[in-house]
């Protein structure tokens, strides 16, 4: 699970937790758009590289638990 911030044009911060296993693709168009395995799209404030870093940190943490 990774913490992200939903994109908002009203300068409101809306953090949420996303199951990183559900990510299908990440695109910058120029906004960062995450497409989930069910086809749902989420626009977030974090850039693509930051999301990848968080996913990698999450997966490393999972491997340390076993």
N, CA, C and O atoms as a Maestro MAE file, in Angstrom:
{
 s_m_m2io_version
 :::
 2.0.0
}

f_m_ct {
 s_m_title
 :::
 protein
 m_atom[264] {
  # First column is atom index #
  i_m_mmod_type
  r_m_x_coord
  r_m_y_coord
  r_m_z_coord
  i_m_residue_number
  s_m_chain_name
  s_m_pdb_residue_name
  s_m_pdb_atom_name
  i_m_atomic_number
  :::
  1 25 0.850 -1.173 0.000 1 A "UNK " " N  " 7
  2 3 0.000 0.000 0.000 1 A "UNK " " CA " 6
  3 2 0.896 1.238 0.000 1 A "UNK " " C  " 6
  4 15 1.902 1.296 0.707 1 A "UNK " " O  " 8
  5 25 0.506 2.224 -0.810 2 A "UNK " " N  " 7
  6 3 1.270 3.465 -0.877 2 A "UNK " " CA " 6
  7 2 0.337 4.655 -0.681 2 A "UNK " " C  " 6
  8 15 -0.832 4.611 -1.065 2 A "UNK " " O  " 8
  9 25 0.869 5.723 -0.077 3 A "UNK " " N  " 7
  10 3 0.086 6.931 0.154 3 A "UNK " " CA " 6
  11 2 0.319 7.886 -1.009 3 A "UNK " " C  " 6
  12 15 1.460 8.150 -1.389 3 A "UNK " " O  " 8
  13 25 -0.777 8.405 -1.574 4 A "UNK " " N  " 7
  14 3 -0.728 9.346 -2.685 4 A "UNK " " CA " 6
  15 2 -1.672 10.506 -2.417 4 A "UNK " " C  " 6
  16 15 -2.453 10.484 -1.466 4 A "UNK " " O  " 8
  17 25 -1.588 11.526 -3.274 5 A "UNK " " N  " 7
  18 3 -2.441 12.704 -3.146 5 A "UNK " " CA " 6
  19 2 -3.243 12.882 -4.420 5 A "UNK " " C  " 6
  20 15 -2.676 13.020 -5.504 5 A "UNK " " O  " 8
  21 25 -4.570 12.879 -4.288 6 A "UNK " " N  " 7
  22 3 -5.429 13.095 -5.456 6 A "UNK " " CA " 6
  23 2 -5.226 14.506 -5.982 6 A "UNK " " C  " 6
  24 15 -5.088 15.456 -5.211 6 A "UNK " " O  " 8
  25 25 -5.209 14.633 -7.305 7 A "UNK " " N  " 7
  26 3 -5.087 15.937 -7.946 7 A "UNK " " CA " 6
  27 2 -6.368 16.725 -7.729 7 A "UNK " " C  " 6
  28 15 -7.469 16.197 -7.879 7 A "UNK " " O  " 8
  29 25 -6.211 18.003 -7.371 8 A "UNK " " N  " 7
  30 3 -7.373 18.861 -7.170 8 A "UNK " " CA " 6
  31 2 -7.054 20.243 -7.715 8 A "UNK " " C  " 6
  32 15 -5.994 20.800 -7.427 8 A "UNK " " O  " 8
  33 25 -7.960 20.791 -8.492 9 A "UNK " " N  " 7
  34 3 -7.764 22.138 -9.035 9 A "UNK " " CA " 6
  35 2 -8.078 23.217 -8.000 9 A "UNK " " C  " 6
  36 15 -7.878 24.403 -8.262 9 A "UNK " " O  " 8
  37 25 -8.567 22.814 -6.827 10 A "UNK " " N  " 7
  38 3 -8.964 23.769 -5.787 10 A "UNK " " CA " 6
  39 2 -7.942 23.852 -4.666 10 A "UNK " " C  " 6
  40 15 -8.246 24.371 -3.592 10 A "UNK " " O  " 8
  41 25 -6.730 23.346 -4.899 11 A "UNK " " N  " 7
  42 3 -5.644 23.362 -3.906 11 A "UNK " " CA " 6
  43 2 -6.023 22.646 -2.611 11 A "UNK " " C  " 6
  44 15 -5.503 22.979 -1.546 11 A "UNK " " O  " 8
  45 25 -6.909 21.682 -2.693 12 A "UNK " " N  " 7
  46 3 -7.280 20.876 -1.533 12 A "UNK " " CA " 6
  47 2 -6.453 19.595 -1.567 12 A "UNK " " C  " 6
  48 15 -6.404 18.911 -2.589 12 A "UNK " " O  " 8
  49 25 -5.810 19.275 -0.459 13 A "UNK " " N  " 7
  50 3 -5.020 18.040 -0.380 13 A "UNK " " CA " 6
  51 2 -5.939 16.904 0.042 13 A "UNK " " C  " 6
  52 15 -6.603 16.980 1.075 13 A "UNK " " O  " 8
  53 25 -5.971 15.864 -0.754 14 A "UNK " " N  " 7
  54 3 -6.797 14.712 -0.446 14 A "UNK " " CA " 6
  55 2 -5.933 13.461 -0.562 14 A "UNK " " C  " 6
  56 15 -5.816 12.868 -1.634 14 A "UNK " " O  " 8
  57 25 -5.329 13.071 0.560 15 A "UNK " " N  " 7
  58 3 -4.460 11.897 0.563 15 A "UNK " " CA " 6
  59 2 -5.296 10.626 0.637 15 A "UNK " " C  " 6
  60 15 -6.374 10.601 1.231 15 A "UNK " " O  " 8
  61 25 -4.770 9.570 0.016 16 A "UNK " " N  " 7
  62 3 -5.433 8.278 0.068 16 A "UNK " " CA " 6
  63 2 -4.382 7.185 -0.019 16 A "UNK " " C  " 6
  64 15 -3.235 7.437 -0.389 16 A "UNK " " O  " 8
  65 25 -4.780 5.980 0.322 17 A "UNK " " N  " 7
  66 3 -3.895 4.822 0.263 17 A "UNK " " CA " 6
  67 2 -4.324 3.963 -0.922 17 A "UNK " " C  " 6
  68 15 -5.504 3.648 -1.079 17 A "UNK " " O  " 8
  69 25 -3.347 3.588 -1.757 18 A "UNK " " N  " 7
  70 3 -3.626 2.774 -2.930 18 A "UNK " " CA " 6
  71 2 -2.902 1.440 -2.813 18 A "UNK " " C  " 6
  72 15 -1.728 1.392 -2.447 18 A "UNK " " O  " 8
  73 25 -3.598 0.372 -3.120 19 A "UNK " " N  " 7
  74 3 -2.976 -0.948 -3.179 19 A "UNK " " CA " 6
  75 2 -2.085 -0.970 -4.417 19 A "UNK " " C  " 6
  76 15 -2.579 -0.987 -5.545 19 A "UNK " " O  " 8
  77 25 -0.778 -0.970 -4.204 20 A "UNK " " N  " 7
  78 3 0.183 -0.886 -5.310 20 A "UNK " " CA " 6
  79 2 0.075 -2.070 -6.261 20 A "UNK " " C  " 6
  80 15 0.482 -1.972 -7.419 20 A "UNK " " O  " 8
  81 25 -0.463 -3.176 -5.792 21 A "UNK " " N  " 7
  82 3 -0.609 -4.364 -6.645 21 A "UNK " " CA " 6
  83 2 -1.658 -4.157 -7.732 21 A "UNK " " C  " 6
  84 15 -1.695 -4.915 -8.702 21 A "UNK " " O  " 8
  85 25 -2.510 -3.143 -7.587 22 A "UNK " " N  " 7
  86 3 -3.594 -2.895 -8.538 22 A "UNK " " CA " 6
  87 2 -3.185 -1.984 -9.690 22 A "UNK " " C  " 6
  88 15 -3.960 -1.791 -10.628 22 A "UNK " " O  " 8
  89 25 -1.965 -1.414 -9.633 23 A "UNK " " N  " 7
  90 3 -1.522 -0.492 -10.679 23 A "UNK " " CA " 6
  91 2 -1.207 -1.262 -11.957 23 A "UNK " " C  " 6
  92 15 -0.422 -2.209 -11.953 23 A "UNK " " O  " 8
  93 25 -1.834 -0.838 -13.044 24 A "UNK " " N  " 7
  94 3 -1.578 -1.412 -14.370 24 A "UNK " " CA " 6
  95 2 -0.559 -0.549 -15.111 24 A "UNK " " C  " 6
  96 15 0.454 -1.050 -15.598 24 A "UNK " " O  " 8
  97 25 -0.843 0.780 -15.192 25 A "UNK " " N  " 7
  98 3 0.080 1.699 -15.863 25 A "UNK " " CA " 6
  99 2 0.110 3.037 -15.143 25 A "UNK " " C  " 6
  100 15 -0.809 3.390 -14.404 25 A "UNK " " O  " 8
  101 25 1.211 3.784 -15.383 26 A "UNK " " N  " 7
  102 3 1.349 5.157 -14.893 26 A "UNK " " CA " 6
  103 2 1.784 5.993 -16.090 26 A "UNK " " C  " 6
  104 15 2.725 5.631 -16.797 26 A "UNK " " O  " 8
  105 25 1.095 7.114 -16.317 27 A "UNK " " N  " 7
  106 3 1.419 7.995 -17.439 27 A "UNK " " CA " 6
  107 2 1.512 9.430 -16.951 27 A "UNK " " C  " 6
  108 15 0.867 9.802 -15.971 27 A "UNK " " O  " 8
  109 25 2.317 10.239 -17.637 28 A "UNK " " N  " 7
  110 3 2.350 11.677 -17.394 28 A "UNK " " CA " 6
  111 2 1.867 12.361 -18.665 28 A "UNK " " C  " 6
  112 15 2.487 12.232 -19.721 28 A "UNK " " O  " 8
  113 25 0.740 13.100 -18.559 29 A "UNK " " N  " 7
  114 3 0.068 13.602 -19.773 29 A "UNK " " CA " 6
  115 2 -0.277 15.090 -19.775 29 A "UNK " " C  " 6
  116 15 -1.235 15.349 -20.503 29 A "UNK " " O  " 8
  117 25 0.235 16.073 -19.176 30 A "UNK " " N  " 7
  118 3 1.350 16.101 -18.247 30 A "UNK " " CA " 6
  119 2 0.972 15.712 -16.824 30 A "UNK " " C  " 6
  120 15 1.853 15.446 -16.006 30 A "UNK " " O  " 8
  121 25 -0.347 15.673 -16.506 31 A "UNK " " N  " 7
  122 3 -0.740 15.195 -15.173 31 A "UNK " " CA " 6
  123 2 -0.389 13.720 -15.052 31 A "UNK " " C  " 6
  124 15 -0.322 13.003 -16.050 31 A "UNK " " O  " 8
  125 25 -0.169 13.277 -13.825 32 A "UNK " " N  " 7
  126 3 0.140 11.866 -13.605 32 A "UNK " " CA " 6
  127 2 -1.164 11.093 -13.479 32 A "UNK " " C  " 6
  128 15 -1.979 11.359 -12.595 32 A "UNK " " O  " 8
  129 25 -1.347 10.126 -14.382 33 A "UNK " " N  " 7
  130 3 -2.570 9.320 -14.420 33 A "UNK " " CA " 6
  131 2 -2.197 7.868 -14.135 33 A "UNK " " C  " 6
  132 15 -1.377 7.273 -14.835 33 A "UNK " " O  " 8
  133 25 -2.814 7.310 -13.097 34 A "UNK " " N  " 7
  134 3 -2.616 5.900 -12.759 34 A "UNK " " CA " 6
  135 2 -3.834 5.143 -13.267 34 A "UNK " " C  " 6
  136 15 -4.969 5.504 -12.958 34 A "UNK " " O  " 8
  137 25 -3.597 4.095 -14.043 35 A "UNK " " N  " 7
  138 3 -4.677 3.220 -14.486 35 A "UNK " " CA " 6
  139 2 -4.583 1.932 -13.690 35 A "UNK " " C  " 6
  140 15 -3.532 1.293 -13.641 35 A "UNK " " O  " 8
  141 25 -5.693 1.557 -13.066 36 A "UNK " " N  " 7
  142 3 -5.733 0.351 -12.250 36 A "UNK " " CA " 6
  143 2 -6.098 -0.859 -13.108 36 A "UNK " " C  " 6
  144 15 -6.527 -0.708 -14.252 36 A "UNK " " O  " 8
  145 25 -5.926 -2.045 -12.557 37 A "UNK " " N  " 7
  146 3 -6.193 -3.272 -13.312 37 A "UNK " " CA " 6
  147 2 -7.663 -3.445 -13.685 37 A "UNK " " C  " 6
  148 15 -7.991 -4.281 -14.527 37 A "UNK " " O  " 8
  149 25 -8.555 -2.663 -13.067 38 A "UNK " " N  " 7
  150 3 -9.976 -2.732 -13.424 38 A "UNK " " CA " 6
  151 2 -10.382 -1.645 -14.424 38 A "UNK " " C  " 6
  152 15 -11.559 -1.512 -14.760 38 A "UNK " " O  " 8
  153 25 -9.378 -0.851 -14.909 39 A "UNK " " N  " 7
  154 3 -9.638 0.195 -15.881 39 A "UNK " " CA " 6
  155 2 -9.876 1.573 -15.287 39 A "UNK " " C  " 6
  156 15 -9.873 2.563 -16.018 39 A "UNK " " O  " 8
  157 25 -10.082 1.662 -13.980 40 A "UNK " " N  " 7
  158 3 -10.306 2.957 -13.330 40 A "UNK " " CA " 6
  159 2 -9.042 3.790 -13.425 40 A "UNK " " C  " 6
  160 15 -7.934 3.270 -13.294 40 A "UNK " " O  " 8
  161 25 -9.217 5.105 -13.657 41 A "UNK " " N  " 7
  162 3 -8.090 6.026 -13.747 41 A "UNK " " CA " 6
  163 2 -8.136 7.011 -12.586 41 A "UNK " " C  " 6
  164 15 -9.201 7.503 -12.213 41 A "UNK " " O  " 8
  165 25 -6.960 7.292 -12.019 42 A "UNK " " N  " 7
  166 3 -6.842 8.230 -10.912 42 A "UNK " " CA " 6
  167 2 -5.759 9.242 -11.272 42 A "UNK " " C  " 6
  168 15 -4.657 8.858 -11.666 42 A "UNK " " O  " 8
  169 25 -6.064 10.533 -11.139 43 A "UNK " " N  " 7
  170 3 -5.073 11.583 -11.374 43 A "UNK " " CA " 6
  171 2 -4.501 11.982 -10.022 43 A "UNK " " C  " 6
  172 15 -5.242 12.301 -9.093 43 A "UNK " " O  " 8
  173 25 -3.165 11.960 -9.919 44 A "UNK " " N  " 7
  174 3 -2.504 12.258 -8.649 44 A "UNK " " CA " 6
  175 2 -1.485 13.378 -8.828 44 A "UNK " " C  " 6
  176 15 -1.079 13.696 -9.946 44 A "UNK " " O  " 8
  177 25 -1.083 13.969 -7.709 45 A "UNK " " N  " 7
  178 3 -0.118 15.067 -7.734 45 A "UNK " " CA " 6
  179 2 1.318 14.580 -7.864 45 A "UNK " " C  " 6
  180 15 2.152 15.291 -8.424 45 A "UNK " " O  " 8
  181 25 1.628 13.398 -7.368 46 A "UNK " " N  " 7
  182 3 2.988 12.886 -7.413 46 A "UNK " " CA " 6
  183 2 3.397 12.599 -8.859 46 A "UNK " " C  " 6
  184 15 2.560 12.234 -9.684 46 A "UNK " " O  " 8
  185 25 4.691 12.765 -9.161 47 A "UNK " " N  " 7
  186 3 5.143 12.437 -10.509 47 A "UNK " " CA " 6
  187 2 5.409 10.938 -10.627 47 A "UNK " " C  " 6
  188 15 5.448 10.214 -9.633 47 A "UNK " " O  " 8
  189 25 5.588 10.499 -11.858 48 A "UNK " " N  " 7
  190 3 5.745 9.071 -12.152 48 A "UNK " " CA " 6
  191 2 6.918 8.456 -11.376 48 A "UNK " " C  " 6
  192 15 6.786 7.379 -10.795 48 A "UNK " " O  " 8
  193 25 8.048 9.138 -11.371 49 A "UNK " " N  " 7
  194 3 9.227 8.601 -10.686 49 A "UNK " " CA " 6
  195 2 8.991 8.419 -9.196 49 A "UNK " " C  " 6
  196 15 9.466 7.447 -8.608 49 A "UNK " " O  " 8
  197 25 8.263 9.341 -8.577 50 A "UNK " " N  " 7
  198 3 7.975 9.233 -7.139 50 A "UNK " " CA " 6
  199 2 7.069 8.035 -6.863 50 A "UNK " " C  " 6
  200 15 7.268 7.324 -5.879 50 A "UNK " " O  " 8
  201 25 6.090 7.810 -7.712 51 A "UNK " " N  " 7
  202 3 5.200 6.667 -7.526 51 A "UNK " " CA " 6
  203 2 5.978 5.364 -7.660 51 A "UNK " " C  " 6
  204 15 5.802 4.446 -6.859 51 A "UNK " " O  " 8
  205 25 6.833 5.285 -8.668 52 A "UNK " " N  " 7
  206 3 7.651 4.084 -8.851 52 A "UNK " " CA " 6
  207 2 8.532 3.859 -7.624 52 A "UNK " " C  " 6
  208 15 8.672 2.728 -7.159 52 A "UNK " " O  " 8
  209 25 9.129 4.937 -7.096 53 A "UNK " " N  " 7
  210 3 9.963 4.814 -5.894 53 A "UNK " " CA " 6
  211 2 9.162 4.266 -4.711 53 A "UNK " " C  " 6
  212 15 9.637 3.398 -3.979 53 A "UNK " " O  " 8
  213 25 7.954 4.776 -4.533 54 A "UNK " " N  " 7
  214 3 7.118 4.312 -3.418 54 A "UNK " " CA " 6
  215 2 6.711 2.850 -3.590 54 A "UNK " " C  " 6
  216 15 6.684 2.090 -2.622 54 A "UNK " " O  " 8
  217 25 6.394 2.461 -4.825 55 A "UNK " " N  " 7
  218 3 6.031 1.064 -5.081 55 A "UNK " " CA " 6
  219 2 7.218 0.149 -4.792 55 A "UNK " " C  " 6
  220 15 7.057 -0.911 -4.188 55 A "UNK " " O  " 8
  221 25 8.403 0.560 -5.221 56 A "UNK " " N  " 7
  222 3 9.591 -0.255 -4.975 56 A "UNK " " CA " 6
  223 2 9.878 -0.372 -3.474 56 A "UNK " " C  " 6
  224 15 10.232 -1.451 -2.998 56 A "UNK " " O  " 8
  225 25 9.731 0.712 -2.735 57 A "UNK " " N  " 7
  226 3 9.920 0.688 -1.284 57 A "UNK " " CA " 6
  227 2 8.918 -0.259 -0.635 57 A "UNK " " C  " 6
  228 15 9.272 -1.032 0.255 57 A "UNK " " O  " 8
  229 25 7.667 -0.195 -1.082 58 A "UNK " " N  " 7
  230 3 6.616 -1.067 -0.569 58 A "UNK " " CA " 6
  231 2 6.951 -2.537 -0.829 58 A "UNK " " C  " 6
  232 15 6.832 -3.374 0.066 58 A "UNK " " O  " 8
  233 25 7.368 -2.843 -2.053 59 A "UNK " " N  " 7
  234 3 7.670 -4.242 -2.396 59 A "UNK " " CA " 6
  235 2 8.892 -4.754 -1.640 59 A "UNK " " C  " 6
  236 15 8.932 -5.920 -1.248 59 A "UNK " " O  " 8
  237 25 9.881 -3.898 -1.433 60 A "UNK " " N  " 7
  238 3 11.043 -4.298 -0.633 60 A "UNK " " CA " 6
  239 2 10.632 -4.602 0.805 60 A "UNK " " C  " 6
  240 15 11.120 -5.557 1.409 60 A "UNK " " O  " 8
  241 25 9.736 -3.787 1.345 61 A "UNK " " N  " 7
  242 3 9.257 -4.012 2.712 61 A "UNK " " CA " 6
  243 2 8.531 -5.341 2.821 61 A "UNK " " C  " 6
  244 15 8.656 -6.034 3.830 61 A "UNK " " O  " 8
  245 25 7.776 -5.703 1.800 62 A "UNK " " N  " 7
  246 3 7.081 -6.996 1.808 62 A "UNK " " CA " 6
  247 2 8.069 -8.154 1.837 62 A "UNK " " C  " 6
  248 15 7.864 -9.126 2.564 62 A "UNK " " O  " 8
  249 25 9.132 -8.060 1.059 63 A "UNK " " N  " 7
  250 3 10.136 -9.127 1.006 63 A "UNK " " CA " 6
  251 2 10.873 -9.290 2.328 63 A "UNK " " C  " 6
  252 15 11.288 -10.399 2.664 63 A "UNK " " O  " 8
  253 25 11.044 -8.220 3.077 64 A "UNK " " N  " 7
  254 3 11.745 -8.283 4.372 64 A "UNK " " CA " 6
  255 2 10.895 -8.983 5.425 64 A "UNK " " C  " 6
  256 15 11.430 -9.490 6.411 64 A "UNK " " O  " 8
  257 25 9.595 -9.016 5.234 65 A "UNK " " N  " 7
  258 3 8.699 -9.627 6.218 65 A "UNK " " CA " 6
  259 2 8.724 -11.138 6.155 65 A "UNK " " C  " 6
  260 15 8.274 -11.792 7.095 65 A "UNK " " O  " 8
  261 25 9.236 -11.720 5.073 66 A "UNK " " N  " 7
  262 3 9.200 -13.166 4.914 66 A "UNK " " CA " 6
  263 2 10.552 -13.786 5.059 66 A "UNK " " C  " 6
  264 15 10.687 -15.005 4.950 66 A "UNK " " O  " 8
  :::
 }
 m_bond[263] {
  # First column is bond index #
  i_m_from
  i_m_to
  i_m_order
  :::
  1 1 2 1
  2 2 3 1
  3 3 4 2
  4 3 5 1
  5 5 6 1
  6 6 7 1
  7 7 8 2
  8 7 9 1
  9 9 10 1
  10 10 11 1
  11 11 12 2
  12 11 13 1
  13 13 14 1
  14 14 15 1
  15 15 16 2
  16 15 17 1
  17 17 18 1
  18 18 19 1
  19 19 20 2
  20 19 21 1
  21 21 22 1
  22 22 23 1
  23 23 24 2
  24 23 25 1
  25 25 26 1
  26 26 27 1
  27 27 28 2
  28 27 29 1
  29 29 30 1
  30 30 31 1
  31 31 32 2
  32 31 33 1
  33 33 34 1
  34 34 35 1
  35 35 36 2
  36 35 37 1
  37 37 38 1
  38 38 39 1
  39 39 40 2
  40 39 41 1
  41 41 42 1
  42 42 43 1
  43 43 44 2
  44 43 45 1
  45 45 46 1
  46 46 47 1
  47 47 48 2
  48 47 49 1
  49 49 50 1
  50 50 51 1
  51 51 52 2
  52 51 53 1
  53 53 54 1
  54 54 55 1
  55 55 56 2
  56 55 57 1
  57 57 58 1
  58 58 59 1
  59 59 60 2
  60 59 61 1
  61 61 62 1
  62 62 63 1
  63 63 64 2
  64 63 65 1
  65 65 66 1
  66 66 67 1
  67 67 68 2
  68 67 69 1
  69 69 70 1
  70 70 71 1
  71 71 72 2
  72 71 73 1
  73 73 74 1
  74 74 75 1
  75 75 76 2
  76 75 77 1
  77 77 78 1
  78 78 79 1
  79 79 80 2
  80 79 81 1
  81 81 82 1
  82 82 83 1
  83 83 84 2
  84 83 85 1
  85 85 86 1
  86 86 87 1
  87 87 88 2
  88 87 89 1
  89 89 90 1
  90 90 91 1
  91 91 92 2
  92 91 93 1
  93 93 94 1
  94 94 95 1
  95 95 96 2
  96 95 97 1
  97 97 98 1
  98 98 99 1
  99 99 100 2
  100 99 101 1
  101 101 102 1
  102 102 103 1
  103 103 104 2
  104 103 105 1
  105 105 106 1
  106 106 107 1
  107 107 108 2
  108 107 109 1
  109 109 110 1
  110 110 111 1
  111 111 112 2
  112 111 113 1
  113 113 114 1
  114 114 115 1
  115 115 116 2
  116 115 117 1
  117 117 118 1
  118 118 119 1
  119 119 120 2
  120 119 121 1
  121 121 122 1
  122 122 123 1
  123 123 124 2
  124 123 125 1
  125 125 126 1
  126 126 127 1
  127 127 128 2
  128 127 129 1
  129 129 130 1
  130 130 131 1
  131 131 132 2
  132 131 133 1
  133 133 134 1
  134 134 135 1
  135 135 136 2
  136 135 137 1
  137 137 138 1
  138 138 139 1
  139 139 140 2
  140 139 141 1
  141 141 142 1
  142 142 143 1
  143 143 144 2
  144 143 145 1
  145 145 146 1
  146 146 147 1
  147 147 148 2
  148 147 149 1
  149 149 150 1
  150 150 151 1
  151 151 152 2
  152 151 153 1
  153 153 154 1
  154 154 155 1
  155 155 156 2
  156 155 157 1
  157 157 158 1
  158 158 159 1
  159 159 160 2
  160 159 161 1
  161 161 162 1
  162 162 163 1
  163 163 164 2
  164 163 165 1
  165 165 166 1
  166 166 167 1
  167 167 168 2
  168 167 169 1
  169 169 170 1
  170 170 171 1
  171 171 172 2
  172 171 173 1
  173 173 174 1
  174 174 175 1
  175 175 176 2
  176 175 177 1
  177 177 178 1
  178 178 179 1
  179 179 180 2
  180 179 181 1
  181 181 182 1
  182 182 183 1
  183 183 184 2
  184 183 185 1
  185 185 186 1
  186 186 187 1
  187 187 188 2
  188 187 189 1
  189 189 190 1
  190 190 191 1
  191 191 192 2
  192 191 193 1
  193 193 194 1
  194 194 195 1
  195 195 196 2
  196 195 197 1
  197 197 198 1
  198 198 199 1
  199 199 200 2
  200 199 201 1
  201 201 202 1
  202 202 203 1
  203 203 204 2
  204 203 205 1
  205 205 206 1
  206 206 207 1
  207 207 208 2
  208 207 209 1
  209 209 210 1
  210 210 211 1
  211 211 212 2
  212 211 213 1
  213 213 214 1
  214 214 215 1
  215 215 216 2
  216 215 217 1
  217 217 218 1
  218 218 219 1
  219 219 220 2
  220 219 221 1
  221 221 222 1
  222 222 223 1
  223 223 224 2
  224 223 225 1
  225 225 226 1
  226 226 227 1
  227 227 228 2
  228 227 229 1
  229 229 230 1
  230 230 231 1
  231 231 232 2
  232 231 233 1
  233 233 234 1
  234 234 235 1
  235 235 236 2
  236 235 237 1
  237 237 238 1
  238 238 239 1
  239 239 240 2
  240 239 241 1
  241 241 242 1
  242 242 243 1
  243 243 244 2
  244 243 245 1
  245 245 246 1
  246 246 247 1
  247 247 248 2
  248 247 249 1
  249 249 250 1
  250 250 251 1
  251 251 252 2
  252 251 253 1
  253 253 254 1
  254 254 255 1
  255 255 256 2
  256 255 257 1
  257 257 258 1
  258 258 259 1
  259 259 260 2
  260 259 261 1
  261 261 262 1
  262 262 263 1
  263 263 264 2
  :::
 }
}
